[in-house]
Amino acid sequence: MDIPKRLQGLNFVLIGGDGKQPIEKQWQKKIHKLDCPIFQKHISEGKNYGVQMNNSFIEVEGELITLLETLAGETYFTCP
């Protein structure tokens, strides 16, 4: 799975098989950067992921990738 370059500094959330909910308990406290082995294994298996936004997340799929790439360049959207 190819992660858009402008999203690579963000914290990722592992999304379950239903594609709607995080699979980890206390996911808000988990750190999964692009180079995280757990995240890499998850996406190599073709599973979904989200991008953490404070204590919420946005699932990354389709057109949302384009939106997030655009927002990543704006001043009101910062990478941790």
N, C-alpha and C positions, 0 to 999 in steps of 0.2 A: 504494500500500500504506500502510495506516495503522499507524504505530508507536505502541504504547501509551505514554501520557504518562510513566509511571513508569519506562520503559525508556530514555527519550530521553537520559539522561546517560551511558549505558554505551558501551563500545567494541564495535563490531559487526564481525563476521567475514563475508566474502563466501563463500557456499556455492555449489558447482558444480552443474551440471545434474542430476547424480544425486541431489542433495539430501543428501549425506552428508559430503562432505569440503570443506575450504577450498580455494579456487582459487588463492590467492596463495602463493608461496614465502615462507618466514619470516613467516607470517601473525601469529605471536605478537608480532612487533615492529611491525606495521602499526597505524596509528591511523585508525579510521573512525568518527567521531562522526556524529550525525544530519545535520549540515549539510555533510558531506564530499561534494564533487561526484562522486567515484568511487562512494561508497555510494548516493547519490541516483540515479545512472544505473543502477546494479545493480538496485535495488528497483523503479525505474520500468519496467524490462524484465520485471518479474514474477519475478525470480530470488529464491532463498531467501537468508536471512541467519541468522547465529547471534550469540550474545552471548558475548564473551570472558570467561572465568573463569580468571584467572592464565594458565597455559600450556595451557589446555584451552578448549573452547567447548561451548555448548549450542545446537543448532539451534532456532530459534524457529518453532513451528507449533502451531496449534490450542490445545489445553488447556494447553500449556506456557506460552503467553503469560500466562494467568491465574496460573499458579504463579509465574512470574518477577515479575509485578506484586506479588504477595503478598510474596515474598521481598525485593523492593526496599524494602519498608517496614520490614523487620526489622533489628535492630541488627547481626546477624552478616553481613549482605549489604550491601556499600557500593559506591557508584558511584565510579569513578576520577576 
